[in-house]
Amino acid sequence: MLPAFTPNRGITSHPRQAIRCPNCGSPAERYYLLESQLTRTQCPTCDYLMVTCSRTGNVVEAYSPGLYGYPH
């Protein structure tokens, strides 16, 4: 049996950068996952997520909801 999914598990020990969300402009966070060579950008306001390879820049995972009905 697989272990239960835990969001952000272990991220607190990784370098973090405060940024603006590329989707909605709200404050967001970028994590540098050094041991897996990934960069994770996430926004708690609009649920934006982008995981890229730090070495190649290739997108590993992405979710960018539309802003229809989003309060500005």
N, C-alpha and C positions, 0 to 999 in steps of 0.2 A: 504494500500500500504506500502511495506517495504521501509525503508530509503535507500538511495543510499550507496553502499559500499565505504568506505573511507579507503584505505590502511594505516596502521600504526596509525590509529586514537587513540589518547590517549597514545601512546607508549612513547612519550617524557618525561612523568613524572615517568616512571619506571626505575629501576636500569638497567644500560647498561654495557656490558663488551666487549671490543675490543678483537677479537680472529682471528685466521686464519680459512678460510673456509675448512671444512673437505672434500669438493669435489674438489676444484681447488687450494687451498693454498693461495688465495688472502685475503686481509684484509676483515673481516666480522664482524657482530655484534650479540651479544646474549642479549636478553631482558628477564628480570624476571618479569612476569606479576603476581604480588603478590596476588591481589584479586581473580584471577581466578585459581591460582596455576598452571600456565603454564610457560614454558620456550620456547622462540621463537628464533631460530638461522636463520639468513638470510644473503645472500651474494649478493650484487648488481652487481658483476662482472659476475657470472655464473647463477644467478637466483635460487640458492639453497635455500630451505626452509625446516625447521624441527620444528614442534611444539610438545613438549612432556609435559606430566603431571609432575610437579615438585615433587609431592609426590610419585608416583609409577614408573615413568620413561617410562610409556606406550606412544607410538607414537600416537598423535591425528591427525596430518596432516603432510604430507611430499611430497616434490617435489625435485628431484635431476636430473637435465638434464645431458645427456651424454656430454663428453668433446670432441667428434669428431669435428674437425675443430676449436677448441678453440685455440686462439693464445697464446703461452707460452712465 
